[in-house]
Amino acid sequence: MWIRLIYCSPQSLVFHLKVRYIKGMKVCMLALLLPAFCVGLWAENLQEWLIPLREAVYEQKLNADNIKPLYSAAKTAANANCSGAALDLALSRCEYFMGRAFQFEKRNNEAFASYQEGIKFAEKALGTAPSDGAWVMRAENLSQSCAVGTVAYAMANGLNVEKFAKNALALNSRNAAAQIIIAARWVYAPAPFNNHRKGIEMMTDILEKGDMEKDDRFNVNTAIGYAYIQQKKYADARPWLLKSLEIYPSNKFIAELLNKK
C-alpha cells in the first residue's frame, strides 16, 4: 500500500513523504522543498543577472507566466557571460527557479520538466568540472523532482538527495545549502521520523559552520521557527520567523506560521 502525504504550504515549503509498506516494514523516501532568502550579513555569490529571477520566484508577487520573461532573460545572460561548467551550473539554477515558480502554482508537470532539465545541466557541470555547487543543484533539482513526480520516481531516486548533498560537503565542508538539505529531514519529517530538537541544533550550527548566502540564512531561520512551532513553542519560534519575514515580507508561508497560536 502506498501513502503519499504533502505537508506545509505549496506556496513555500513542502515536505513530500512517500511510504511503502512491504511485509510490515516501512521504507521512507523524503523530498524537501525549502523556502528561500534571508536578511542580515551573507555572501551573495549568485550572479547579478540571476538575482531578479530568484527574487521574483520567492517574493511570490508574480505568477509563473509573468516570471517566464525573467527566466528567459537569465538564460540569455548566462549564455552571454558563461561557458563550460559555469554555464551549465547557471542554466541548472535557471531551471530550478522556474520549476519552483511552477510548483508554487501546482503546475507539477511543468515543474517536473524544469527540474529534469536542471538535473541534466547539473550532470553536465559535474562531468566537466565537479564542484560543490553542481552537487547542490543536482540534489535540489532531484529533491523537487521527487516532490512533484510519481511515487515510483521518488522511491527510485529519493535517497540520492542526501547522498548528493554529502558529495557537495566532501568538496566544501562549509557549503551551507548542502548542510541544510541534510539537517532538514529532522525538522520537516512527520512523527516518528522527525527529531525537532536535533534539527534545531543542526540548523543553528549551520549559522557558524556554513558559508551563508541569502537563501541559506532564510532557510535556516525558517526551519528553526518551524521546528519550534511543531513543539508548540510559539514564543521561541517568533523571533526566527520574523528574521525570515524581513527578507520577503510577502512570503505567504512565513505569514501563515506567524499566525499559528
Secondary structure, 3 states (H helix, E strand, C coil): CEEEEEECCCCCCEEEEEEEEECCEEEEEEEEECCCCCCCCCCCCCCCCCHHHHHHHHHCCCCHHHHHHHHHHHHHHHHHHCCHHHHHHHHHHHHHHHHHHHHHCCCHHHHHHHHHHHHHHHHHHHHHCCCHHHHHHHHHHHHHHHHHCCHHHHHHHCCHHHHHHHHHHHHCCCEHHHHHHHHHHHHHCCCCCCCHHHHHHHHHHHHHHCECCHHHHHHHHHHHHHHHHHCCCHHHHHHHHHHHHHHCCCCHHHHHHHCCC
